[in-house]
């Protein structure tokens, strides 16, 4: 296998997983330290980020 194939596979599979894990830890930290209004903003941001993340992951896997 060439280096390019290995790097391409790493970007397709490992990077989205690492971003997801980091996002979960960050969100849980901010969720516990926010008010009711802040939690509504976090929830809206999570919905948007989830849609973008799933779309990006599907695009990278199918490409």
N, C-alpha and C positions, 0 to 999 in steps of 0.2 A: 504494500500500500504506500502510496506517496503521502507526503506531508500535507498536501492540499486536501486530499480526501479525508484524512484524519481531522484536520482543522474544521472542514465543512461539517462533518458529522458532529464534532464537539459543539459547534455553534448551534446546530439544529436541535440537539437533544439536551445537552448539559446546561447551556445558558438559560433557556426558559425555566428549567427546574430550579436553578440557583436564584433567579430573579423572583420566582414564586416563594421560595423559602424566606428570602430576605423581606419580601413584602408582608408575609404573614407575621413575622416577628415585629416589624415596624408598626403594622396596623394594631397588633395587640397592645403594644406599648402606648400608642397614642389613644386608643380606645379607653384604656383604664384611666387616663389622665385628662379626659375631656368632659365637657358639659353636655347637656341634652342637645343643644343646638349644634355643638361640635360633632356629636355622634351622628346627627342627620347628614352633615356635610361629609363625614367619613363614609357613611353608607352610600351616598350618591356617588362619591368618588370611586368606591369599591365596585359598584355596578358598572361604571364606565370602564374602569381598568380591567375588570373581568372580561367584558366583551372584547376590548382591544387585545388583551392577552390571549384569549382563545383564538381569535381571528389570526393573530400573528403566528401562533404556534401551528395552527392548521396550514397556513400558507407556507411556513418553513418546512414542514414535514412533506407536504405534497409537491413542493417545488423541485 
